């Protein structure tokens, strides 16, 4: 799975990862010792998961996270 994370909200990223596994919210959350309510709340955007949770999911499902510096414009500022 490959997508540009900057183009999505945290809840959408979590949903995409879960959707890619084919698991229900309860099954997916259980793999990192969380509840279905935790998963649902994060997917709906009511709460935001921690980066450590994302790293745990990445390790569990063999997902590579790449953090890349944004390119600079000709005037020296970083692109948004």
N, CA, C and O atoms as a CHARMM CRD file, in Angstrom:
* protein
*
  320
    1    1 UNK  N      0.85700  -1.16600   0.00000 PROA 1      0.00000
    2    1 UNK  CA     0.00000   0.00000   0.00000 PROA 1      0.00000
    3    1 UNK  C      0.90200   1.22600   0.00000 PROA 1      0.00000
    4    1 UNK  O      1.87600   1.29200   0.74900 PROA 1      0.00000
    5    2 UNK  N      0.57100   2.18900  -0.83900 PROA 2      0.00000
    6    2 UNK  CA     1.36100   3.41500  -0.90400 PROA 2      0.00000
    7    2 UNK  C      0.41800   4.58600  -1.11900 PROA 2      0.00000
    8    2 UNK  O     -0.41400   4.56700  -2.02600 PROA 2      0.00000
    9    3 UNK  N      0.55200   5.59700  -0.28600 PROA 3      0.00000
   10    3 UNK  CA    -0.20900   6.81700  -0.45800 PROA 3      0.00000
   11    3 UNK  C      0.55400   7.94000   0.21900 PROA 3      0.00000
   12    3 UNK  O      1.36900   7.69100   1.10600 PROA 3      0.00000
   13    4 UNK  N      0.30200   9.14800  -0.18400 PROA 4      0.00000
   14    4 UNK  CA     0.96700  10.31400   0.39000 PROA 4      0.00000
   15    4 UNK  C      0.17500  10.75300   1.61800 PROA 4      0.00000
   16    4 UNK  O     -0.91600  11.31100   1.50000 PROA 4      0.00000
   17    5 UNK  N      0.73400  10.49600   2.78600 PROA 5      0.00000
   18    5 UNK  CA     0.02700  10.73800   4.04200 PROA 5      0.00000
   19    5 UNK  C     -0.38000  12.19700   4.21300 PROA 5      0.00000
   20    5 UNK  O     -1.40200  12.48100   4.83900 PROA 5      0.00000
   21    6 UNK  N      0.39600  13.12000   3.67300 PROA 6      0.00000
   22    6 UNK  CA     0.07600  14.54900   3.82900 PROA 6      0.00000
   23    6 UNK  C     -1.25900  14.91500   3.19100 PROA 6      0.00000
   24    6 UNK  O     -1.84600  15.94400   3.52600 PROA 6      0.00000
   25    7 UNK  N     -1.73700  14.08700   2.28500 PROA 7      0.00000
   26    7 UNK  CA    -2.99100  14.37200   1.59800 PROA 7      0.00000
   27    7 UNK  C     -4.22200  13.89800   2.36700 PROA 7      0.00000
   28    7 UNK  O     -5.34900  14.11000   1.91800 PROA 7      0.00000
   29    8 UNK  N     -4.01900  13.25800   3.52100 PROA 8      0.00000
   30    8 UNK  CA    -5.13000  12.66600   4.25900 PROA 8      0.00000
   31    8 UNK  C     -5.10500  13.06300   5.72400 PROA 8      0.00000
   32    8 UNK  O     -4.06800  13.45400   6.26000 PROA 8      0.00000
   33    9 UNK  N     -6.24300  12.95800   6.35100 PROA 9      0.00000
   34    9 UNK  CA    -6.36600  13.18000   7.78700 PROA 9      0.00000
   35    9 UNK  C     -5.95100  11.90000   8.50800 PROA 9      0.00000
   36    9 UNK  O     -6.02300  10.81700   7.92700 PROA 9      0.00000
   37   10 UNK  N     -5.51700  12.00900   9.77000 PROA 10     0.00000
   38   10 UNK  CA    -5.10300  10.80600  10.50800 PROA 10     0.00000
   39   10 UNK  C     -6.16400   9.70400  10.53300 PROA 10     0.00000
   40   10 UNK  O     -5.83500   8.52300  10.42300 PROA 10     0.00000
   41   11 UNK  N     -7.43700  10.08800  10.67700 PROA 11     0.00000
   42   11 UNK  CA    -8.49000   9.06300  10.73100 PROA 11     0.00000
   43   11 UNK  C     -8.61600   8.32500   9.39800 PROA 11     0.00000
   44   11 UNK  O     -8.91600   7.13100   9.37900 PROA 11     0.00000
   45   12 UNK  N     -8.39200   9.01500   8.29700 PROA 12     0.00000
   46   12 UNK  CA    -8.47100   8.37200   6.98300 PROA 12     0.00000
   47   12 UNK  C     -7.32300   7.38700   6.79500 PROA 12     0.00000
   48   12 UNK  O     -7.50800   6.31800   6.21300 PROA 12     0.00000
   49   13 UNK  N     -6.14400   7.74000   7.28300 PROA 13     0.00000
   50   13 UNK  CA    -4.99400   6.84900   7.17000 PROA 13     0.00000
   51   13 UNK  C     -5.24800   5.56100   7.93700 PROA 13     0.00000
   52   13 UNK  O     -4.98300   4.47000   7.43200 PROA 13     0.00000
   53   14 UNK  N     -5.75800   5.68400   9.15100 PROA 14     0.00000
   54   14 UNK  CA    -6.05100   4.50500   9.95500 PROA 14     0.00000
   55   14 UNK  C     -7.10000   3.62500   9.26600 PROA 14     0.00000
   56   14 UNK  O     -6.98700   2.39900   9.26200 PROA 14     0.00000
   57   15 UNK  N     -8.10700   4.25700   8.69200 PROA 15     0.00000
   58   15 UNK  CA    -9.14300   3.50400   7.96800 PROA 15     0.00000
   59   15 UNK  C     -8.54600   2.78200   6.76500 PROA 15     0.00000
   60   15 UNK  O     -8.85500   1.61200   6.53900 PROA 15     0.00000
   61   16 UNK  N     -7.69600   3.45500   5.98800 PROA 16     0.00000
   62   16 UNK  CA    -7.07700   2.83100   4.81700 PROA 16     0.00000
   63   16 UNK  C     -6.25600   1.60600   5.20800 PROA 16     0.00000
   64   16 UNK  O     -6.30600   0.56900   4.54600 PROA 16     0.00000
   65   17 UNK  N     -5.50000   1.74600   6.29800 PROA 17     0.00000
   66   17 UNK  CA    -4.68100   0.61200   6.74500 PROA 17     0.00000
   67   17 UNK  C     -5.57600  -0.55000   7.14300 PROA 17     0.00000
   68   17 UNK  O     -5.33600  -1.69000   6.74600 PROA 17     0.00000
   69   18 UNK  N     -6.61200  -0.26000   7.93000 PROA 18     0.00000
   70   18 UNK  CA    -7.52100  -1.34800   8.35300 PROA 18     0.00000
   71   18 UNK  C     -8.21300  -1.97900   7.16200 PROA 18     0.00000
   72   18 UNK  O     -8.30600  -3.20200   7.06500 PROA 18     0.00000
   73   19 UNK  N     -8.69600  -1.14800   6.26100 PROA 19     0.00000
   74   19 UNK  CA    -9.39400  -1.64300   5.07700 PROA 19     0.00000
   75   19 UNK  C     -8.49000  -2.57800   4.27200 PROA 19     0.00000
   76   19 UNK  O     -8.94700  -3.59200   3.74500 PROA 19     0.00000
   77   20 UNK  N     -7.22600  -2.23400   4.18400 PROA 20     0.00000
   78   20 UNK  CA    -6.26700  -3.04500   3.43900 PROA 20     0.00000
   79   20 UNK  C     -6.04900  -4.42000   4.07200 PROA 20     0.00000
   80   20 UNK  O     -5.69800  -5.37600   3.38000 PROA 20     0.00000
   81   21 UNK  N     -6.26000  -4.52000   5.39800 PROA 21     0.00000
   82   21 UNK  CA    -6.08300  -5.80500   6.07900 PROA 21     0.00000
   83   21 UNK  C     -7.30000  -6.71100   5.92900 PROA 21     0.00000
   84   21 UNK  O     -7.20200  -7.92600   6.10500 PROA 21     0.00000
   85   22 UNK  N     -8.45000  -6.11500   5.60400 PROA 22     0.00000
   86   22 UNK  CA    -9.67700  -6.89700   5.49500 PROA 22     0.00000
   87   22 UNK  C    -10.28600  -7.25300   6.84800 PROA 22     0.00000
   88   22 UNK  O    -11.18000  -8.09500   6.92600 PROA 22     0.00000
   89   23 UNK  N     -9.80800  -6.62200   7.90000 PROA 23     0.00000
   90   23 UNK  CA   -10.29800  -6.93200   9.24200 PROA 23     0.00000
   91   23 UNK  C    -11.41900  -5.98100   9.65100 PROA 23     0.00000
   92   23 UNK  O    -11.52500  -4.86500   9.14200 PROA 23     0.00000
   93   24 UNK  N    -12.25500  -6.44700  10.58400 PROA 24     0.00000
   94   24 UNK  CA   -13.26900  -5.58000  11.17400 PROA 24     0.00000
   95   24 UNK  C    -12.56100  -4.61200  12.12100 PROA 24     0.00000
   96   24 UNK  O    -11.37800  -4.77600  12.42100 PROA 24     0.00000
   97   25 UNK  N    -13.29200  -3.61000  12.58300 PROA 25     0.00000
   98   25 UNK  CA   -12.70700  -2.67800  13.54500 PROA 25     0.00000
   99   25 UNK  C    -12.24200  -3.41300  14.79500 PROA 25     0.00000
  100   25 UNK  O    -11.15200  -3.14700  15.30000 PROA 25     0.00000
  101   26 UNK  N    -13.04800  -4.32100  15.29200 PROA 26     0.00000
  102   26 UNK  CA   -12.70800  -5.05700  16.51200 PROA 26     0.00000
  103   26 UNK  C    -11.47400  -5.93400  16.30100 PROA 26     0.00000
  104   26 UNK  O    -10.57700  -5.95200  17.14400 PROA 26     0.00000
  105   27 UNK  N    -11.42200  -6.65300  15.19100 PROA 27     0.00000
  106   27 UNK  CA   -10.27900  -7.52400  14.90000 PROA 27     0.00000
  107   27 UNK  C     -8.99100  -6.70600  14.75800 PROA 27     0.00000
  108   27 UNK  O     -7.94200  -7.06500  15.29300 PROA 27     0.00000
  109   28 UNK  N     -9.10200  -5.61300  14.03000 PROA 28     0.00000
  110   28 UNK  CA    -7.94100  -4.76300  13.77000 PROA 28     0.00000
  111   28 UNK  C     -7.40800  -4.15300  15.06400 PROA 28     0.00000
  112   28 UNK  O     -6.20300  -4.19700  15.31300 PROA 28     0.00000
  113   29 UNK  N     -8.27900  -3.59100  15.87900 PROA 29     0.00000
  114   29 UNK  CA    -7.86400  -2.96500  17.13200 PROA 29     0.00000
  115   29 UNK  C     -7.22800  -3.98100  18.07800 PROA 29     0.00000
  116   29 UNK  O     -6.26600  -3.67200  18.78200 PROA 29     0.00000
  117   30 UNK  N     -7.76900  -5.17500  18.08500 PROA 30     0.00000
  118   30 UNK  CA    -7.26900  -6.22000  18.98000 PROA 30     0.00000
  119   30 UNK  C     -5.80800  -6.56200  18.67900 PROA 30     0.00000
  120   30 UNK  O     -5.06600  -6.94500  19.58300 PROA 30     0.00000
  121   31 UNK  N     -5.39200  -6.43000  17.42900 PROA 31     0.00000
  122   31 UNK  CA    -4.01200  -6.78500  17.07200 PROA 31     0.00000
  123   31 UNK  C     -2.98100  -5.89200  17.74900 PROA 31     0.00000
  124   31 UNK  O     -1.82100  -6.28100  17.87900 PROA 31     0.00000
  125   32 UNK  N     -3.38900  -4.69300  18.18500 PROA 32     0.00000
  126   32 UNK  CA    -2.46700  -3.82600  18.93200 PROA 32     0.00000
  127   32 UNK  C     -3.01400  -3.52400  20.33300 PROA 32     0.00000
  128   32 UNK  O     -2.69900  -2.49700  20.93300 PROA 32     0.00000
  129   33 UNK  N     -3.82600  -4.43100  20.82300 PROA 33     0.00000
  130   33 UNK  CA    -4.33500  -4.37800  22.19400 PROA 33     0.00000
  131   33 UNK  C     -5.16800  -3.12200  22.47600 PROA 33     0.00000
  132   33 UNK  O     -5.04700  -2.50000  23.53100 PROA 33     0.00000
  133   34 UNK  N     -6.00200  -2.77400  21.51900 PROA 34     0.00000
  134   34 UNK  CA    -6.92500  -1.65200  21.67100 PROA 34     0.00000
  135   34 UNK  C     -8.34400  -2.18700  21.54800 PROA 34     0.00000
  136   34 UNK  O     -8.55700  -3.32800  21.13500 PROA 34     0.00000
  137   35 UNK  N     -9.30500  -1.35700  21.90900 PROA 35     0.00000
  138   35 UNK  CA   -10.70600  -1.76700  21.83000 PROA 35     0.00000
  139   35 UNK  C    -11.33300  -1.34700  20.49600 PROA 35     0.00000
  140   35 UNK  O    -10.79900  -0.50500  19.77400 PROA 35     0.00000
  141   36 UNK  N    -12.47800  -1.95800  20.19500 PROA 36     0.00000
  142   36 UNK  CA   -13.23200  -1.56500  19.00200 PROA 36     0.00000
  143   36 UNK  C    -13.62200  -0.09800  19.11500 PROA 36     0.00000
  144   36 UNK  O    -13.59900   0.63000  18.12200 PROA 36     0.00000
  145   37 UNK  N    -13.98300   0.34300  20.32600 PROA 37     0.00000
  146   37 UNK  CA   -14.35500   1.74600  20.53100 PROA 37     0.00000
  147   37 UNK  C    -13.19700   2.68400  20.20700 PROA 37     0.00000
  148   37 UNK  O    -13.40200   3.76000  19.64500 PROA 37     0.00000
  149   38 UNK  N    -11.97600   2.27200  20.56300 PROA 38     0.00000
  150   38 UNK  CA   -10.78800   3.07500  20.23100 PROA 38     0.00000
  151   38 UNK  C    -10.67400   3.22200  18.71700 PROA 38     0.00000
  152   38 UNK  O    -10.46100   4.31700  18.19700 PROA 38     0.00000
  153   39 UNK  N    -10.81800   2.10700  18.02800 PROA 39     0.00000
  154   39 UNK  CA   -10.71200   2.10900  16.56700 PROA 39     0.00000
  155   39 UNK  C    -11.79800   2.97700  15.94300 PROA 39     0.00000
  156   39 UNK  O    -11.52000   3.81100  15.08100 PROA 39     0.00000
  157   40 UNK  N    -13.01400   2.77700  16.37700 PROA 40     0.00000
  158   40 UNK  CA   -14.14100   3.51400  15.82300 PROA 40     0.00000
  159   40 UNK  C    -13.99000   5.02000  16.07200 PROA 40     0.00000
  160   40 UNK  O    -14.22900   5.82700  15.17300 PROA 40     0.00000
  161   41 UNK  N    -13.60000   5.38800  17.26800 PROA 41     0.00000
  162   41 UNK  CA   -13.43400   6.79400  17.60800 PROA 41     0.00000
  163   41 UNK  C    -12.34900   7.45800  16.76100 PROA 41     0.00000
  164   41 UNK  O    -12.48700   8.60900  16.34700 PROA 41     0.00000
  165   42 UNK  N    -11.27400   6.71800  16.51200 PROA 42     0.00000
  166   42 UNK  CA   -10.20200   7.24700  15.66500 PROA 42     0.00000
  167   42 UNK  C    -10.61700   7.33000  14.20300 PROA 42     0.00000
  168   42 UNK  O    -10.30000   8.30900  13.52800 PROA 42     0.00000
  169   43 UNK  N    -11.31600   6.32700  13.70700 PROA 43     0.00000
  170   43 UNK  CA   -11.75600   6.34800  12.30200 PROA 43     0.00000
  171   43 UNK  C    -12.76100   7.46900  12.04500 PROA 43     0.00000
  172   43 UNK  O    -12.80500   8.03000  10.95000 PROA 43     0.00000
  173   44 UNK  N    -13.56000   7.79100  13.04700 PROA 44     0.00000
  174   44 UNK  CA   -14.54200   8.86500  12.89900 PROA 44     0.00000
  175   44 UNK  C    -13.92200  10.24400  13.11600 PROA 44     0.00000
  176   44 UNK  O    -14.57100  11.26300  12.88200 PROA 44     0.00000
  177   45 UNK  N    -12.67300  10.27400  13.56000 PROA 45     0.00000
  178   45 UNK  CA   -11.98100  11.53900  13.77500 PROA 45     0.00000
  179   45 UNK  C    -12.31100  12.21500  15.08800 PROA 45     0.00000
  180   45 UNK  O    -11.97700  13.38300  15.28600 PROA 45     0.00000
  181   46 UNK  N    -12.96600  11.49600  15.99100 PROA 46     0.00000
  182   46 UNK  CA   -13.28300  12.06800  17.30500 PROA 46     0.00000
  183   46 UNK  C    -12.03600  12.18000  18.17100 PROA 46     0.00000
  184   46 UNK  O    -11.90400  13.11000  18.96700 PROA 46     0.00000
  185   47 UNK  N    -11.13100  11.23700  18.01100 PROA 47     0.00000
  186   47 UNK  CA    -9.84500  11.25700  18.71700 PROA 47     0.00000
  187   47 UNK  C     -8.75500  10.95100  17.70800 PROA 47     0.00000
  188   47 UNK  O     -9.02000  10.43400  16.62300 PROA 47     0.00000
  189   48 UNK  N     -7.54100  11.27300  18.07400 PROA 48     0.00000
  190   48 UNK  CA    -6.40100  10.98800  17.20900 PROA 48     0.00000
  191   48 UNK  C     -5.45800  10.02900  17.91500 PROA 48     0.00000
  192   48 UNK  O     -5.10300  10.23500  19.07600 PROA 48     0.00000
  193   49 UNK  N     -5.06300   8.99700  17.21800 PROA 49     0.00000
  194   49 UNK  CA    -4.13700   8.02000  17.75900 PROA 49     0.00000
  195   49 UNK  C     -2.75200   8.64400  17.89900 PROA 49     0.00000
  196   49 UNK  O     -2.46600   9.69000  17.31500 PROA 49     0.00000
  197   50 UNK  N     -1.91400   7.99800  18.66800 PROA 50     0.00000
  198   50 UNK  CA    -0.54000   8.45500  18.85800 PROA 50     0.00000
  199   50 UNK  C      0.35500   7.87800  17.76300 PROA 50     0.00000
  200   50 UNK  O      0.04100   6.84700  17.16900 PROA 50     0.00000
  201   51 UNK  N      1.45300   8.54300  17.50800 PROA 51     0.00000
  202   51 UNK  CA     2.39400   8.06200  16.48700 PROA 51     0.00000
  203   51 UNK  C      2.90600   6.66800  16.84500 PROA 51     0.00000
  204   51 UNK  O      3.15400   5.84700  15.96200 PROA 51     0.00000
  205   52 UNK  N      3.06400   6.40400  18.14700 PROA 52     0.00000
  206   52 UNK  CA     3.51300   5.06700  18.56100 PROA 52     0.00000
  207   52 UNK  C      2.50700   3.99900  18.15000 PROA 52     0.00000
  208   52 UNK  O      2.89900   2.87000  17.85300 PROA 52     0.00000
  209   53 UNK  N      1.21700   4.33400  18.12700 PROA 53     0.00000
  210   53 UNK  CA     0.19600   3.38600  17.67300 PROA 53     0.00000
  211   53 UNK  C      0.35900   3.11300  16.17900 PROA 53     0.00000
  212   53 UNK  O      0.23800   1.97300  15.72900 PROA 53     0.00000
  213   54 UNK  N      0.63300   4.16900  15.41800 PROA 54     0.00000
  214   54 UNK  CA     0.84900   4.00900  13.98300 PROA 54     0.00000
  215   54 UNK  C      2.08300   3.15000  13.72800 PROA 54     0.00000
  216   54 UNK  O      2.06800   2.29400  12.84300 PROA 54     0.00000
  217   55 UNK  N      3.14600   3.37000  14.49000 PROA 55     0.00000
  218   55 UNK  CA     4.35800   2.55900  14.33600 PROA 55     0.00000
  219   55 UNK  C      4.09600   1.09400  14.66900 PROA 55     0.00000
  220   55 UNK  O      4.60800   0.19700  14.00000 PROA 55     0.00000
  221   56 UNK  N      3.29800   0.85800  15.70300 PROA 56     0.00000
  222   56 UNK  CA     2.96200  -0.52200  16.06600 PROA 56     0.00000
  223   56 UNK  C      2.18300  -1.20000  14.94500 PROA 56     0.00000
  224   56 UNK  O      2.44000  -2.35800  14.61500 PROA 56     0.00000
  225   57 UNK  N      1.23300  -0.47800  14.36200 PROA 57     0.00000
  226   57 UNK  CA     0.48400  -1.03000  13.23200 PROA 57     0.00000
  227   57 UNK  C      1.39300  -1.27700  12.03000 PROA 57     0.00000
  228   57 UNK  O      1.27300  -2.29700  11.35300 PROA 57     0.00000
  229   58 UNK  N      2.29300  -0.34800  11.77300 PROA 58     0.00000
  230   58 UNK  CA     3.21800  -0.49400  10.65200 PROA 58     0.00000
  231   58 UNK  C      4.08000  -1.74400  10.82700 PROA 58     0.00000
  232   58 UNK  O      4.30100  -2.49300   9.87600 PROA 58     0.00000
  233   59 UNK  N      4.56000  -1.95900  12.04500 PROA 59     0.00000
  234   59 UNK  CA     5.36200  -3.15300  12.30900 PROA 59     0.00000
  235   59 UNK  C      4.53600  -4.42600  12.18100 PROA 59     0.00000
  236   59 UNK  O      5.00300  -5.43000  11.64300 PROA 59     0.00000
  237   60 UNK  N      3.31800  -4.37500  12.67700 PROA 60     0.00000
  238   60 UNK  CA     2.43300  -5.54900  12.65900 PROA 60     0.00000
  239   60 UNK  C      2.06200  -5.95300  11.23400 PROA 60     0.00000
  240   60 UNK  O      2.00400  -7.14200  10.91900 PROA 60     0.00000
  241   61 UNK  N      1.81100  -4.96200  10.37000 PROA 61     0.00000
  242   61 UNK  CA     1.31900  -5.24200   9.02100 PROA 61     0.00000
  243   61 UNK  C      2.35100  -4.96800   7.93500 PROA 61     0.00000
  244   61 UNK  O      2.01000  -4.86000   6.75700 PROA 61     0.00000
  245   62 UNK  N      3.61700  -4.85600   8.33900 PROA 62     0.00000
  246   62 UNK  CA     4.71200  -4.67800   7.39400 PROA 62     0.00000
  247   62 UNK  C      4.48300  -3.48600   6.45700 PROA 62     0.00000
  248   62 UNK  O      4.59500  -3.59900   5.23700 PROA 62     0.00000
  249   63 UNK  N      4.16200  -2.35400   7.06200 PROA 63     0.00000
  250   63 UNK  CA     3.92700  -1.11700   6.31700 PROA 63     0.00000
  251   63 UNK  C      5.13000  -0.21600   6.53000 PROA 63     0.00000
  252   63 UNK  O      5.56200  -0.00100   7.66200 PROA 63     0.00000
  253   64 UNK  N      5.66100   0.30000   5.45700 PROA 64     0.00000
  254   64 UNK  CA     6.81700   1.18300   5.54400 PROA 64     0.00000
  255   64 UNK  C      6.34800   2.62700   5.66000 PROA 64     0.00000
  256   64 UNK  O      5.56000   3.10200   4.84300 PROA 64     0.00000
  257   65 UNK  N      6.83800   3.31900   6.68100 PROA 65     0.00000
  258   65 UNK  CA     6.52900   4.73400   6.86500 PROA 65     0.00000
  259   65 UNK  C      7.75600   5.52600   6.44900 PROA 65     0.00000
  260   65 UNK  O      8.85200   5.31100   6.96600 PROA 65     0.00000
  261   66 UNK  N      7.56400   6.43600   5.51800 PROA 66     0.00000
  262   66 UNK  CA     8.66400   7.26000   5.03600 PROA 66     0.00000
  263   66 UNK  C      8.35200   8.70900   5.37400 PROA 66     0.00000
  264   66 UNK  O      7.31100   9.24100   4.99100 PROA 66     0.00000
  265   67 UNK  N      9.25900   9.33000   6.08800 PROA 67     0.00000
  266   67 UNK  CA     9.11400  10.74400   6.41000 PROA 67     0.00000
  267   67 UNK  C     10.11100  11.48800   5.53900 PROA 67     0.00000
  268   67 UNK  O     11.31700  11.24600   5.59000 PROA 67     0.00000
  269   68 UNK  N      9.58400  12.38200   4.75200 PROA 68     0.00000
  270   68 UNK  CA    10.40200  13.07400   3.76900 PROA 68     0.00000
  271   68 UNK  C     10.29200  14.57500   3.95700 PROA 68     0.00000
  272   68 UNK  O      9.20400  15.11100   4.17000 PROA 68     0.00000
  273   69 UNK  N     11.41900  15.24100   3.87800 PROA 69     0.00000
  274   69 UNK  CA    11.41200  16.69400   3.98800 PROA 69     0.00000
  275   69 UNK  C     10.69000  17.27700   2.78500 PROA 69     0.00000
  276   69 UNK  O     10.85400  16.80900   1.65900 PROA 69     0.00000
  277   70 UNK  N      9.89300  18.30200   3.03600 PROA 70     0.00000
  278   70 UNK  CA     9.18400  18.95400   1.94400 PROA 70     0.00000
  279   70 UNK  C     10.15900  19.72900   1.08900 PROA 70     0.00000
  280   70 UNK  O     11.14900  20.26200   1.58900 PROA 70     0.00000
  281   71 UNK  N      9.87900  19.79300  -0.20800 PROA 71     0.00000
  282   71 UNK  CA    10.72200  20.52900  -1.14800 PROA 71     0.00000
  283   71 UNK  C     10.59800  22.02000  -0.89400 PROA 71     0.00000
  284   71 UNK  O      9.55500  22.50700  -0.45700 PROA 71     0.00000
  285   72 UNK  N     11.66900  22.73000  -1.17300 PROA 72     0.00000
  286   72 UNK  CA    11.65300  24.18000  -1.00500 PROA 72     0.00000
  287   72 UNK  C     11.28100  24.86100  -2.31400 PROA 72     0.00000
  288   72 UNK  O     11.66700  24.41800  -3.39500 PROA 72     0.00000
  289   73 UNK  N     10.51900  25.95400  -2.19600 PROA 73     0.00000
  290   73 UNK  CA    10.17700  26.77400  -3.35000 PROA 73     0.00000
  291   73 UNK  C     11.41600  27.55600  -3.78200 PROA 73     0.00000
  292   73 UNK  O     12.44500  27.53100  -3.10700 PROA 73     0.00000
  293   74 UNK  N     11.30600  28.23600  -4.89200 PROA 74     0.00000
  294   74 UNK  CA    12.41300  29.04900  -5.38500 PROA 74     0.00000
  295   74 UNK  C     12.74700  30.19300  -4.42900 PROA 74     0.00000
  296   74 UNK  O     13.86400  30.71000  -4.45200 PROA 74     0.00000
  297   75 UNK  N     11.78900  30.59100  -3.59100 PROA 75     0.00000
  298   75 UNK  CA    12.04900  31.67500  -2.63800 PROA 75     0.00000
  299   75 UNK  C     12.61000  31.14600  -1.30900 PROA 75     0.00000
  300   75 UNK  O     12.81100  31.91900  -0.37300 PROA 75     0.00000
  301   76 UNK  N     12.86200  29.83600  -1.22600 PROA 76     0.00000
  302   76 UNK  CA    13.49200  29.24800  -0.04800 PROA 76     0.00000
  303   76 UNK  C     12.56900  28.75000   1.02800 PROA 76     0.00000
  304   76 UNK  O     13.03200  28.19000   2.02300 PROA 76     0.00000
  305   77 UNK  N     11.25200  28.93800   0.86000 PROA 77     0.00000
  306   77 UNK  CA    10.30400  28.43400   1.86000 PROA 77     0.00000
  307   77 UNK  C      9.84200  27.03300   1.46100 PROA 77     0.00000
  308   77 UNK  O      9.85300  26.66800   0.28500 PROA 77     0.00000
  309   78 UNK  N      9.44000  26.26500   2.45900 PROA 78     0.00000
  310   78 UNK  CA     8.97400  24.90100   2.18800 PROA 78     0.00000
  311   78 UNK  C      7.56900  24.91900   1.62300 PROA 78     0.00000
  312   78 UNK  O      6.72700  25.72200   2.02500 PROA 78     0.00000
  313   79 UNK  N      7.32800  24.00500   0.66700 PROA 79     0.00000
  314   79 UNK  CA     5.99400  23.87900   0.07100 PROA 79     0.00000
  315   79 UNK  C      5.05800  23.25900   1.07500 PROA 79     0.00000
  316   79 UNK  O      5.48200  22.45600   1.90500 PROA 79     0.00000
  317   80 UNK  N      3.79100  23.61800   1.01600 PROA 80     0.00000
  318   80 UNK  CA     2.77600  23.05000   1.90400 PROA 80     0.00000
  319   80 UNK  C      2.09500  21.90600   1.27000 PROA 80     0.00000
  320   80 UNK  O      1.20800  21.30300   1.87500 PROA 80     0.00000
